[in-house]
Each structure stands twice: as structure tokens, then as C-alpha cells.
């Protein structure tokens, strides 16, 4: 059974009951009785008339307790591992004292500095070794350009008229 809703009051209109009003712009309005039709044609605001559904909704009348309260889920906080460290490592570091943490950080930085210094000294030694080799004359003595070393064709000599 199809029921309609009153345009003005919001009440149910059962089959065979009510009035149908069609405006000049072909918009259809349904009314339960002459009272709602009359109030609509007087351009009354249904939100200001106490017995209409719109007014009751606006003032939250007739809503049961369960519907009025919206249920909200509590947020569950969880910790996840990061790409570099597992969850146990993160928890362990959190529980550490700040002094111990600072000491570990300074130790790590000194180790990194020493490693960098060793790498630079090894590089310097390698460079010095190459320079000594060049100074002793072990190379052929012929200076070759970058393009020639790669095997390109010789550059043509410039001619003037």
C-alpha cells in the first residue's frame, strides 16, 4: 500500500484520502486535509506551527532516548613498527633515560667521525701514491686529451688562407 506524505504537515496520507494541488509550474503538492492546504496557500511556515512534523523535529520532540544519543566508537590506540626499527626496539628506547640516550648518541657520532677520518686519510694516501708514481716517470710522457683517450677521431688542423 502506497502512502504519501503531506507537503505541509509531514503526516501520512493513505490511499483515497487527501487533496492534490498542482501549481502553475507543474509542481505537485499533497495535503491530508483542507486545514493543511489552507495554511500552505496562506504561505505559513510549517516550522512555526506546533503540530507539524517539521516543528516537532526542530524542537526534538517525540524522539526516543536511543535515537537521540549517537553512539561513538572509542579510538583504539595502537603502536606499529617503523621501517628502520621493530616495535620492541622502539619501546626499549622510549623506556631509556635521557642521559643514557644522549651518551649512546654521542658515542655513535664519535664512531662515525672516526670512520670518516679514516676514509679521508686512506684517500689521501692513495692520491699521494699516484702522484709519486707520476713523478717517477712511469707514465709514457705523452699527454692525451679526454676525447683521444676515449678513441675519437683526431681533430683536423686549422688552415688559413
NORBELBEL-V458178 format. One record per run of one state. SS is the DSSP state (2 for helix, 1 for strand, 0 for the rest). FROM is the first residue (numbers start at 1). LEN is the number of residues. If there is no record, write none. Layout:
BEGIN
SS FROM LEN
SS FROM LEN
END
This chain:
BEGIN
0 1 3
1 4 2
0 6 6
1 12 2
0 14 5
1 19 4
0 23 5
1 28 4
0 32 2
2 34 8
0 42 4
2 46 3
0 49 4
2 53 6
0 59 6
2 65 4
0 69 18
2 87 9
0 96 2
2 98 39
0 137 9
2 146 5
0 151 11
END
